[in-house]
Amino acid sequence: MSAPPRNGLALAAVGIALASALFFTMTYVLNRASASEGGHWAWMASLRYLITLPLMLPLMRFQGGARPVLRAIAAHPWAWLRCAGIGFVLFYCMLSYAAASGPSWLVAGSFQFTVIAGMLCAPLLYRDARRRIPPAGLAVAAMILAGVLLMQFGHARAEQAGGLDRAGWIALGCVLVAAISYPLGNRLLLLHLERSGEPLNATQRVFGLTLASQPLWLLVAIYAGARAGAPAMAHVWLAAGVALFAGVIATILFFQATGMVRDQPLALGAAEAMQGAEVVFAVLLGVLLLGEDWPSGAALAGAVVVIAGIVAFAWVVARPAAGSEAKTRALRTDKGA
């Protein structure tokens, strides 16, 4: 009698995760729109997080409060600044810089490398069983990276009748740095909290990193002002849209979806795999809202390979053979946490 409710819960979680992927996609689409209108990448990056902080404040009263976060930051300010600098500042500066390099679907697809980037960082972070990278995880990582490269080279051939130029390689490097730094910053914070014994939930961690990153974002904003002057109001509104859609709505939906099925490995893996739909949503929104071209040929094949890799990763994570909970955690994505 308990199976139908669990199945219904799993379907609901997958649906919510799919909705979160749609809102996460607004990061790529709105950043591309801002870049196409001459917005400076440093304004795109700094404005999002400067705006996200006040948007999150009303939520904290329902998510454990801000006071435990403030105490945690006051006790270990350097640890929080380091994690915020890697997981938020480096991540989003690189992603914003890459936004001017090509269509939103190209950046969205390349960023999906973040699904397995946290797992690849494990040997550098852990000293226990979590440091081991399962062979199946390495195979999926290679598959997703191959799809990313295929997308990039396919797009370059379509645009230039040749391979990636210097700007294309720089943009690809920026996206891959962003894809690695995001889960790296998150895992470093989780390790710090594990050692300090401070029990903060996911929303409190996001709020804490947003707050701790504010001094660095002010420096980025000063740099943006020196290079490009004050931002146009249109660019401010686009950054506010990213802050609201991706920074608040998408993150809450993703936490809700994964929390609903946290004790169901198969459903959890399926919910996490829905982020692969960001590539599809980025294509549709880019074509409809920005007039971008549909991907074709090798670029389209690469997008399909990336999505297939994410689905394969979800299957690997969900297998009962994945073993202990520690091994399963070592495989899972760090998105949004």
RATA-V871962 format. One record per residue. N is the residue number from 1. PHI is phi as a letter, one per 40 degrees, with the letter a starting at -180 (none if undefined). Layout:
<<N/PHI> <N/PHI>>
This chain:
<<1/none> <2/c> <3/c> <4/d> <5/d> <6/c> <7/c> <8/c> <9/c> <10/c> <11/c> <12/c> <13/c> <14/c> <15/c> <16/c> <17/c> <18/c> <19/c> <20/c> <21/c> <22/c> <23/c> <24/c> <25/c> <26/c> <27/d> <28/c> <29/c> <30/c> <31/c> <32/c> <33/c> <34/c> <35/c> <36/c> <37/c> <38/g> <39/c> <40/c> <41/d> <42/c> <43/c> <44/d> <45/c> <46/c> <47/c> <48/d> <49/c> <50/c> <51/c> <52/c> <53/d> <54/c> <55/c> <56/c> <57/d> <58/c> <59/c> <60/c> <61/c> <62/b> <63/b> <64/g> <65/g> <66/c> <67/c> <68/c> <69/c> <70/c> <71/c> <72/c> <73/c> <74/c> <75/c> <76/b> <77/c> <78/c> <79/c> <80/c> <81/c> <82/c> <83/c> <84/c> <85/c> <86/c> <87/c> <88/b> <89/c> <90/c> <91/d> <92/c> <93/c> <94/c> <95/c> <96/c> <97/c> <98/c> <99/c> <100/c> <101/c> <102/a> <103/c> <104/c> <105/c> <106/c> <107/c> <108/c> <109/c> <110/c> <111/c> <112/c> <113/d> <114/c> <115/d> <116/b> <117/c> <118/c> <119/c> <120/c> <121/c> <122/d> <123/c> <124/c> <125/b> <126/b> <127/b> <128/b> <129/c> <130/c> <131/c> <132/c> <133/c> <134/c> <135/d> <136/c> <137/c> <138/c> <139/c> <140/c> <141/d> <142/c> <143/c> <144/c> <145/c> <146/c> <147/c> <148/c> <149/c> <150/c> <151/c> <152/c> <153/c> <154/c> <155/c> <156/c> <157/c> <158/c> <159/c> <160/b> <161/f> <162/a> <163/c> <164/c> <165/c> <166/c> <167/c> <168/c> <169/c> <170/c> <171/c> <172/c> <173/c> <174/c> <175/c> <176/c> <177/c> <178/c> <179/c> <180/c> <181/c> <182/c> <183/c> <184/c> <185/c> <186/c> <187/c> <188/c> <189/c> <190/c> <191/c> <192/c> <193/c> <194/c> <195/c> <196/c> <197/g> <198/c> <199/c> <200/b> <201/c> <202/c> <203/c> <204/c> <205/c> <206/c> <207/c> <208/c> <209/c> <210/c> <211/c> <212/c> <213/c> <214/d> <215/d> <216/c> <217/c> <218/c> <219/c> <220/c> <221/c> <222/c> <223/c> <224/c> <225/c> <226/c> <227/c> <228/b> <229/g> <230/c> <231/c> <232/c> <233/d> <234/c> <235/c> <236/c> <237/c> <238/c> <239/c> <240/c> <241/c> <242/c> <243/d> <244/c> <245/c> <246/c> <247/c> <248/b> <249/c> <250/c> <251/c> <252/c> <253/c> <254/c> <255/c> <256/c> <257/c> <258/c> <259/c> <260/c> <261/b> <262/c> <263/b> <264/b> <265/d> <266/c> <267/c> <268/c> <269/c> <270/c> <271/c> <272/c> <273/c> <274/c> <275/c> <276/c> <277/c> <278/d> <279/c> <280/c> <281/c> <282/c> <283/c> <284/c> <285/c> <286/c> <287/c> <288/c> <289/c> <290/b> <291/g> <292/c> <293/c> <294/c> <295/c> <296/a> <297/f> <298/c> <299/c> <300/c> <301/c> <302/c> <303/c> <304/c> <305/c> <306/c> <307/c> <308/c> <309/c> <310/c> <311/c> <312/c> <313/c> <314/c> <315/c> <316/c> <317/c> <318/c> <319/d> <320/d> <321/c> <322/c> <323/g> <324/c> <325/c> <326/c> <327/c> <328/c> <329/c> <330/c> <331/c> <332/c> <333/c> <334/b> <335/d> <336/g> <337/c>>
